[in-house]
């Protein structure tokens, strides 16, 4: 059986949240918790992977976190959870729009930076790992409406997937094998503590 280390949305639920707007933090926490419940269920399956929640990016001076990491064998998947308004998301020449409105949050370089930092961190620890293209899991901000289309969304360094699609295919996206203990031990050092 896999393991779950850390707590989804822990940093968004505590006073040290880096978000000035606490209502935005609450909405974001719900998305992280939703993704977390799916990943936790995957980890508790027989021979499941190990799931880690709320880790620091291993770069000095960077004030961003990694929402979730799944370790399946030597395969590492970084996940970021978002809650966005329903709409048609598309990217052209590096600029993303929701409908016709500019939507800059989708163009942040955080996922690319996180993947590069995690890869370098594991290499410095002498660990061989396959750090996959990160996943951007997007949940709808409206209960009965899906996020709509992410087909033409090109988030830098990540593949975007609707939360409902992820919910039905989490093992496909992350893997379902027992984790490499050395990789898990290295990531455990990055967990954000209360």
Residue pairs with C-beta under 8 A, 6 or more apart in sequence:
1 43
1 44
1 45
1 46
1 47
1 48
2 42
2 43
2 44
2 45
2 47
2 48
2 49
2 50
2 51
2 178
2 179
3 43
3 50
3 51
3 179
3 184
4 39
4 40
4 43
4 44
4 50
4 51
4 52
4 53
5 50
5 51
5 52
5 53
5 184
5 187
5 188
5 191
6 52
6 53
6 54
6 55
6 191
6 192
7 36
7 53
7 54
8 32
8 33
8 35
8 36
8 37
8 39
8 40
8 53
8 54
8 67
8 68
9 28
9 29
9 30
9 32
9 33
9 36
9 53
9 54
9 67
10 53
10 54
10 192
10 194
11 17
11 18
11 54
11 65
11 192
12 19
12 25
12 26
12 28
12 29
12 32
13 25
13 29
14 194
17 25
18 63
18 64
19 25
19 28
27 83
27 141
28 81
28 82
28 83
30 83
30 139
31 81
31 82
31 83
31 137
31 139
31 163
32 53
32 54
32 67
32 68
32 81
34 81
34 139
34 163
35 67
35 68
35 79
35 81
35 137
35 139
35 163
35 166
36 51
36 53
36 68
36 81
38 166
38 167
38 170
39 51
39 53
39 68
39 70
39 79
39 170
39 174
40 51
42 48
42 49
42 51
42 70
42 170
42 171
42 174
42 176
43 49
43 50
43 51
45 176
47 176
47 177
47 178
48 176
48 178
49 70
49 71
49 72
49 73
49 174
49 175
49 176
49 177
49 178
49 179
50 70
50 71
50 178
50 179
50 184
51 68
51 69
51 70
51 71
52 68
52 69
52 70
52 71
52 184
52 187
52 188
52 190
52 191
53 67
53 68
53 191
54 65
54 66
54 67
54 191
54 192
55 65
55 66
55 69
55 187
55 190
55 191
55 192
56 62
56 65
56 66
56 190
56 192
57 64
57 65
57 66
57 113
57 114
57 117
57 118
58 117
58 118
58 120
58 121
58 190
59 113
59 117
62 113
62 117
64 110
64 113
64 114
65 192
66 78
66 80
66 114
66 118
66 190
67 79
67 80
67 81
68 78
68 79
68 80
68 81
69 76
69 77
69 78
69 79
69 118
69 187
70 76
70 77
70 79
70 174
70 175
71 179
71 180
71 183
71 184
71 187
72 174
72 175
72 176
72 177
72 178
72 179
73 175
73 177
73 178
73 179
73 180
74 128
74 129
74 130
74 180
74 183
75 129
75 130
75 132
75 174
75 175
75 177
76 118
76 122
76 129
76 130
76 131
76 132
76 183
77 132
77 134
77 135
77 173
77 174
77 175
78 111
78 114
78 115
78 118
78 131
78 132
78 134
78 135
79 134
79 135
79 136
79 137
79 174
80 110
80 111
80 114
80 134
80 135
80 136
80 137
80 158
81 137
81 139
81 163
82 105
82 136
82 137
82 138
82 139
83 138
83 139
83 140
83 141
84 98
84 105
84 138
84 139
84 140
84 141
84 147
85 98
85 140
85 141
85 142
86 140
86 141
86 142
86 145
86 146
86 147
86 148
87 98
87 99
87 147
87 148
88 98
88 99
88 148
88 149
88 152
89 96
89 97
89 98
89 103
89 106
89 147
89 148
89 149
89 150
89 152
89 153
89 160
90 96
90 97
90 149
90 152
90 153
91 97
91 106
91 107
91 152
91 153
91 154
91 155
94 107
94 154
94 156
95 102
95 107
96 102
96 103
96 104
96 106
96 107
96 153
96 154
96 155
97 103
106 153
106 155
106 160
107 155
107 156
108 156
109 156
109 157
111 134
111 136
111 155
111 156
111 157
111 158
112 156
112 157
112 158
113 157
114 134
114 157
115 131
115 133
115 134
115 157
118 131
119 129
119 131
121 186
121 190
122 128
122 129
122 131
122 183
122 186
125 182
125 186
127 180
127 182
127 183
127 186
129 180
129 183
133 157
133 158
133 159
134 157
134 158
134 159
135 158
135 159
135 160
135 161
135 166
135 173
135 174
136 155
136 158
136 159
136 160
136 161
137 161
137 163
137 166
138 147
138 150
138 160
138 161
138 162
138 163
139 147
139 163
140 146
140 147
140 148
140 163
146 162
146 164
147 162
147 163
150 160
150 161
150 162
153 160
161 173
166 173
